[in-house]
Amino acid sequence: MSIEIDVLNGGESWPMAKPLFDAVWPSDVVEKLPWAGIVFAHAELRVLVQAEPEGLVCHVGIYRREVKWNGRKMRAGGIGGVLTREDKRRRGYASIALNAAIQTLKDEGSTDFALLFCEPHNVPFYVGRGWKPFDGEIYAEQPAGRIRFDAIAPYVYDIRRAPRQGVIDLCGLPW
Ligand SMILES: CC(C)(COP(=O)(O)OP(=O)(O)OC[C@H]1O[C@@H](n2cnc3c(N)ncnc32)[C@H](O)[C@@H]1OP(=O)(O)O)[C@@H](O)C(=O)NCCC(=O)NCCS
């Protein structure tokens, strides 16, 4: 089995990624999730894993953001939209795509830490891949103004060094 892993411009590759989002997160499913109604940022880059003959089997979005941790500027690498086609799970695709996303952030050289938000049932997956809980508070922008973002739990990954406590202001929409 051969797979292709590409890291593409987020906007240009959205048409490729959208059918996978629609399949995994149709609107009737999303409206029951804890993050229903939240407005999220668009990914700047996308890791796309394609297999033969299925096509796109897995997606990971990458967001780069200057955030504030306890008022101090830091470079966060956001990870979001981690999705594998339902019939292609437990084959390592999301692990491969996450590794490619982290490697992309490391290669850029300017990222202090990676940050993602996840629902409780996915926590063992991320903890098993080196992610640690961020035990502080997260603030983010929404169209109606700044909110405390606590709909889904934050997890961090050391690139240089990740904060584990305190206050992170995402200085923009969440991801
Ligand atoms: C969470 C999600 C992305 C994981 O995708 P995936 O491609 O199945 O992930 P992986 O295959 O890399 O790993 C999943 C599990 O399968 C195991 N696995 C990987 N390859 C395997 C193989 N060849 N045979 C059996 N198990 C395997 C992994 O070890 C892992 O188990 P572990 O966490 O106990 O170690 C997927 O379940 C999904 O799309 N869920 C719905 C959307 C969602 O909730 N996304 C997360 C948003 S934060």
The ligand as a MOL file (V3000), in Angstrom:
LIG
                    3D

  0  0  0     0  0            999 V3000
M  V30 BEGIN CTAB
M  V30 COUNTS 48 50 0 0 0
M  V30 BEGIN ATOM
M  V30 1 C -9.2900 10.6980 16.1830 0
M  V30 2 C -9.0350 10.1970 14.7770 0
M  V30 3 C -8.5630 11.3640 13.9040 0
M  V30 4 C -7.9260 9.1170 14.8060 0
M  V30 5 O -7.6330 8.7510 13.4560 0
M  V30 6 P -6.9010 7.3690 13.0600 0
M  V30 7 O -6.4050 7.5500 11.6750 0
M  V30 8 O -7.7890 6.2340 13.3550 0
M  V30 9 O -5.6750 7.3850 14.0860 0
M  V30 10 P -4.4780 6.3130 14.1570 0
M  V30 11 O -4.7940 5.1490 13.2780 0
M  V30 12 O -3.2180 7.0390 13.9510 0
M  V30 13 O -4.5460 5.8980 15.6700 0
M  V30 14 C -5.7730 5.4620 16.2420 0
M  V30 15 C -5.5470 4.2220 17.0380 0
M  V30 16 O -5.3470 3.1450 16.1480 0
M  V30 17 C -4.1570 2.4570 16.5030 0
M  V30 18 N -3.5650 1.9340 15.2770 0
M  V30 19 C -2.7880 2.6020 14.4080 0
M  V30 20 N -2.4140 1.7700 13.3980 0
M  V30 21 C -3.0250 0.5850 13.6390 0
M  V30 22 C -3.0600 -0.6480 12.9500 0
M  V30 23 N -2.3890 -0.8240 11.8020 0
M  V30 24 N -3.8110 -1.6380 13.4670 0
M  V30 25 C -4.4950 -1.4610 14.6100 0
M  V30 26 N -4.4970 -0.3120 15.3240 0
M  V30 27 C -3.7720 0.6980 14.8440 0
M  V30 28 C -3.3190 3.4940 17.1390 0
M  V30 29 O -2.3300 2.9080 17.9780 0
M  V30 30 C -4.3390 4.2870 17.9050 0
M  V30 31 O -4.6310 3.6810 19.1410 0
M  V30 32 P -4.0300 4.2800 20.4960 0
M  V30 33 O -4.4610 5.7500 20.5610 0
M  V30 34 O -4.6360 3.4220 21.5230 0
M  V30 35 O -2.5500 4.1730 20.3480 0
M  V30 36 C -10.2940 9.5450 14.1580 0
M  V30 37 O -10.8440 8.6420 15.0830 0
M  V30 38 C -11.3790 10.5470 13.7570 0
M  V30 39 O -11.3640 11.0570 12.6410 0
M  V30 40 N -12.3440 10.8000 14.6420 0
M  V30 41 C -13.4800 11.6810 14.3400 0
M  V30 42 C -13.0680 13.1330 14.2920 0
M  V30 43 C -12.3850 13.5740 15.5700 0
M  V30 44 O -12.8920 13.3850 16.6700 0
M  V30 45 N -11.1840 14.1800 15.4000 0
M  V30 46 C -10.3980 14.6690 16.4990 0
M  V30 47 C -10.6120 16.1110 16.6750 0
M  V30 48 S -9.6210 16.7100 18.0270 0
M  V30 END ATOM
M  V30 BEGIN BOND
M  V30 1 1 1 2
M  V30 2 1 2 3
M  V30 3 1 2 4
M  V30 4 1 2 36
M  V30 5 1 4 5
M  V30 6 1 5 6
M  V30 7 2 6 7
M  V30 8 1 6 8
M  V30 9 1 6 9
M  V30 10 1 9 10
M  V30 11 2 10 11
M  V30 12 1 10 12
M  V30 13 1 10 13
M  V30 14 1 13 14
M  V30 15 1 14 15
M  V30 16 1 15 16
M  V30 17 1 15 30
M  V30 18 1 16 17
M  V30 19 1 17 18
M  V30 20 1 17 28
M  V30 21 1 18 19
M  V30 22 1 18 27
M  V30 23 2 19 20
M  V30 24 1 20 21
M  V30 25 1 21 22
M  V30 26 2 21 27
M  V30 27 1 22 23
M  V30 28 2 22 24
M  V30 29 1 24 25
M  V30 30 2 25 26
M  V30 31 1 26 27
M  V30 32 1 28 29
M  V30 33 1 28 30
M  V30 34 1 30 31
M  V30 35 1 31 32
M  V30 36 2 32 33
M  V30 37 1 32 34
M  V30 38 1 32 35
M  V30 39 1 36 37
M  V30 40 1 36 38
M  V30 41 2 38 39
M  V30 42 1 38 40
M  V30 43 1 40 41
M  V30 44 1 41 42
M  V30 45 1 42 43
M  V30 46 2 43 44
M  V30 47 1 43 45
M  V30 48 1 45 46
M  V30 49 1 46 47
M  V30 50 1 47 48
M  V30 END BOND
M  V30 END CTAB
M  END
